[in-house]
Amino acid sequence: MGAPVESKKLGAEKIDASKVAKSSTKNCSDQEPIYKEASLIESIRKSNLELNIACHNINGMKSNKHKIELVYEWAIDNKIDILGLAETNISKKEGFFMSKDLSRYRGFWSDSDTAKKKGSGVGILVEERWERHLGQVDRVSEYMIVANFIFKQLELMVIMVYMPPNNKEERKKIQKAILERYIKRTFRTQTLIMGDLNCIVNPELDRSSNMKCSSFKRDPILK
């Protein structure tokens, strides 16, 4: 199954604590958040915490209930700890019953848009070892679900989204919700945003030869 995999090693950001310590251009109150972040990342490195995280557009589950079984087997084979699923096109209740027999994962689902046959609904599968670290799951809308994991040294906020390609207003709502959570996060919180954004990330790579890059507008969360 050709779903993309991302190995996310927490604390991989390169912050040189020695450079922070040598800086004398700011007063102590200005430097305090920088010291806290450097200290947090150093603690994460020492804890050796590593998660394999992936996302996949499953393109509907209702018409083919075997899809979730195939995804489950793929996740086990690839040792995935957290798997986001986009465009499930099912309700939260349907997701619960479809995933309740997945012995090594627990599923969390948003409802789909009842006014649409396809193009909505998201979910997250969490491997059993990491479920004990799971705090709150926030089903923001039919296009966004947020799972918060609590560890000794940090909190991890995993945001799974499906951006409807032809609904500008809904896209704006989703991006606003993402930015609000990112701005309000604590200094201990690492944020991971994944999903099907239905947009062009790099116009230089994705455009055809007769299209101009200036015609593309990036979504704010990609800037």
C-alpha positions as CSV (number, residue, x, y, z in Angstrom):
1,M,0.0,0.0,0.0
2,G,1.7,3.2,-1.2
3,A,0.8,5.6,1.6
4,P,3.4,8.2,2.5
5,V,5.3,7.7,5.8
6,E,7.0,10.4,7.9
7,S,9.2,9.5,10.7
8,K,9.0,12.2,13.3
9,K,11.8,12.4,15.8
10,L,10.7,14.8,18.4
11,G,13.1,17.5,19.4
12,A,14.9,17.5,16.0
13,E,14.9,21.2,15.7
14,K,18.4,22.6,15.8
15,I,18.7,25.1,18.6
16,D,22.2,25.8,19.7
17,A,22.0,26.3,23.5
18,S,25.6,27.6,23.6
19,K,24.8,30.5,21.2
20,V,21.7,31.3,23.3
21,A,23.8,31.5,26.4
22,K,26.4,33.8,24.8
23,S,23.9,36.2,23.5
24,S,24.1,39.5,25.4
25,T,22.0,41.7,23.1
26,K,18.8,41.1,25.1
27,N,17.9,41.4,28.7
28,C,17.1,38.5,31.0
29,S,13.4,38.8,30.7
30,D,13.6,38.7,26.9
31,Q,15.9,35.6,26.9
32,E,13.8,33.6,29.4
33,P,11.4,32.0,26.7
34,I,14.5,31.2,24.5
35,Y,16.2,29.4,27.5
36,K,13.0,27.5,28.3
37,E,12.7,26.3,24.7
38,A,16.4,25.3,24.4
39,S,16.1,23.5,27.8
40,L,12.9,21.7,26.6
41,I,14.4,20.5,23.4
42,E,17.6,19.3,25.2
43,S,15.3,17.3,27.6
44,I,13.5,15.7,24.6
45,R,16.7,14.7,23.0
46,K,17.8,13.0,26.2
47,S,14.5,11.1,26.5
48,N,15.1,9.5,23.1
49,L,11.4,9.7,22.3
50,E,10.7,8.7,18.7
51,L,7.4,8.3,16.9
52,N,6.5,7.0,13.4
53,I,3.7,9.2,12.1
54,A,1.9,9.0,8.8
55,C,-1.2,10.1,7.0
56,H,-3.2,8.8,4.1
57,N,-6.2,9.8,2.0
58,I,-8.4,6.7,2.2
59,N,-11.0,8.1,-0.3
60,G,-14.0,6.7,1.4
61,M,-14.6,3.7,3.8
62,K,-18.3,3.1,3.6
63,S,-18.4,1.4,0.3
64,N,-15.4,-0.9,1.0
65,K,-15.1,-1.9,4.7
66,H,-12.0,-3.9,3.9
67,K,-10.0,-0.7,3.4
68,I,-9.6,-0.2,7.1
69,E,-8.2,-3.8,7.4
70,L,-5.7,-3.1,4.7
71,V,-4.6,0.2,6.3
72,Y,-4.3,-1.6,9.6
73,E,-2.1,-4.3,8.2
74,W,0.0,-1.7,6.4
75,A,0.4,0.3,9.7
76,I,1.6,-2.8,11.5
77,D,4.1,-3.7,8.8
78,N,5.5,-0.2,8.8
79,K,5.5,0.2,12.6
80,I,3.3,3.3,12.5
81,D,2.5,4.8,15.9
82,I,0.0,7.4,14.8
83,L,-1.9,7.3,11.5
84,G,-4.1,10.1,10.2
85,L,-6.9,9.2,7.6
86,A,-8.5,11.8,5.4
87,E,-11.7,11.8,3.4
88,T,-13.2,8.9,5.3
89,N,-16.8,9.8,4.3
90,I,-18.2,8.1,7.4
91,S,-19.8,9.2,10.7
92,K,-18.1,9.0,14.1
93,K,-20.4,6.1,15.0
94,E,-19.5,4.2,11.8
95,G,-15.8,4.7,12.4
96,F,-16.1,3.3,15.9
97,F,-17.7,0.1,14.7
98,M,-15.3,-0.3,11.7
99,S,-12.2,0.0,13.9
100,K,-13.3,-1.6,17.1
101,D,-11.8,-5.0,16.1
102,L,-8.3,-3.5,15.4
103,S,-6.6,-5.0,18.3
104,R,-3.4,-3.0,18.2
105,Y,-4.9,0.4,17.4
106,R,-7.7,2.6,18.6
107,G,-9.6,4.8,16.2
108,F,-10.9,8.3,16.7
109,W,-13.2,9.8,14.1
110,S,-15.0,13.0,13.2
111,D,-18.4,12.9,11.5
112,S,-18.6,13.5,7.8
113,D,-20.7,16.2,6.2
114,T,-24.1,14.6,5.8
115,A,-24.9,17.0,2.9
116,K,-22.0,15.5,0.8
117,K,-21.5,12.0,-0.5
118,K,-17.7,12.3,-0.4
119,G,-15.0,14.8,0.5
120,S,-15.2,15.0,4.3
121,G,-14.4,13.1,7.4
122,V,-11.1,12.5,9.2
123,G,-9.7,10.1,11.7
124,I,-6.7,9.1,13.7
125,L,-5.5,5.6,14.6
126,V,-3.3,5.4,17.7
127,E,-1.1,2.4,18.4
128,E,-1.8,0.8,21.8
129,R,1.5,1.6,23.3
130,W,0.9,5.3,22.9
131,E,-2.8,5.4,23.8
132,R,-1.9,5.8,27.5
133,H,-0.3,9.1,26.6
134,L,-3.4,10.4,24.8
135,G,-5.1,13.3,26.6
136,Q,-7.9,15.1,24.9
137,V,-9.3,14.4,21.4
138,D,-11.0,17.4,19.9
139,R,-13.3,16.8,16.9
140,V,-13.2,20.4,15.5
141,S,-15.3,19.8,12.4
142,E,-16.0,17.3,9.6
143,Y,-12.6,18.3,8.2
144,M,-10.3,18.5,11.3
145,I,-9.5,16.4,14.4
146,V,-6.9,17.2,17.0
147,A,-5.2,14.7,19.3
148,N,-3.1,15.8,22.3
149,F,-0.5,13.5,23.7
150,I,1.1,14.1,27.1
151,F,4.6,13.0,27.8
152,K,7.0,13.7,30.7
153,Q,9.0,16.2,28.9
154,L,6.5,17.7,26.4
155,E,3.0,17.7,25.0
156,L,2.4,16.8,21.3
157,M,-0.5,18.3,19.4
158,V,-1.3,16.3,16.3
159,I,-3.7,18.1,13.9
160,M,-5.2,16.0,11.1
161,V,-7.1,17.9,8.4
162,Y,-8.8,17.4,5.1
163,M,-9.0,20.7,3.1
164,P,-12.0,20.6,0.7
165,P,-10.6,21.8,-2.6
166,N,-13.6,23.8,-3.8
167,N,-14.8,25.4,-0.6
168,K,-12.8,28.6,0.2
169,E,-14.9,29.5,3.2
170,E,-14.4,26.1,4.8
171,R,-10.6,26.2,4.0
172,K,-10.4,29.6,5.8
173,K,-12.2,28.2,8.9
174,I,-9.8,25.2,9.1
175,Q,-6.8,27.4,8.7
176,K,-8.1,29.8,11.4
177,A,-8.7,26.9,13.8
178,I,-5.2,25.6,13.2
179,L,-3.6,29.0,13.7
180,E,-5.6,29.7,16.9
181,R,-4.4,26.4,18.4
182,Y,-0.8,27.0,17.4
183,I,-0.8,30.5,18.9
184,K,-2.3,29.4,22.2
185,R,0.0,26.4,22.6
186,T,2.3,26.3,25.7
187,F,6.0,26.4,25.4
188,R,6.1,22.6,26.2
189,T,3.9,21.8,23.1
190,Q,5.2,20.5,19.9
191,T,2.8,20.8,17.0
192,L,2.4,18.4,14.0
193,I,0.0,19.3,11.2
194,M,-0.7,16.6,8.6
195,G,-3.4,15.6,6.1
196,D,-4.6,16.2,2.6
197,L,-4.3,20.0,2.0
198,N,-5.4,19.8,-1.6
199,C,-3.1,22.6,-2.7
200,I,0.2,23.2,-4.5
201,V,3.0,23.3,-2.0
202,N,5.8,24.2,-4.5
203,P,4.6,25.9,-7.7
204,E,8.1,25.6,-9.3
205,L,7.9,21.8,-9.0
206,D,4.2,21.2,-9.6
207,R,3.3,23.7,-12.4
208,S,3.1,22.8,-16.0
209,S,5.4,24.5,-18.5
210,N,2.7,27.0,-19.7
211,M,1.6,28.1,-16.2
212,K,3.0,31.1,-14.3
213,C,4.1,30.8,-10.7
214,S,2.6,34.2,-9.9
215,S,-0.9,32.8,-10.5
216,F,-0.6,30.6,-7.4
217,K,-1.5,31.7,-3.9
218,R,-0.2,29.7,-1.0
219,D,-2.5,28.9,2.0
220,P,-1.3,30.8,5.1
221,I,-0.3,27.6,6.9
222,L,2.2,26.7,4.2
223,K,4.0,30.1,4.3
